[in-house]
Amino acid sequence: MARIEGVDPNKTSFLMRQVFKKVRDLFGKNLTPQKIQARVPRVFWVSTITELLLGQKAKIPLRQRSIVQLRTAARVGCPF
């Protein structure tokens, strides 16, 4: 469990809600790191845009890359 409480996705701006919806469609739930990043909108948007740009350069599908990232985080003991 994270020490910092994340923002309720329903109480964010319209564009943030669209990003949360896309992630929810991809993974089936809202991810805690995104909810925590949404507390500081600048951090949220920089992170989102960075992931988008890196995803375009990757040779593997976004869904597969995201699953690998989450699995790796779980293996090394990341609470997210």
Beta strands, then each sheet from edge to edge (+ up, - down):
end
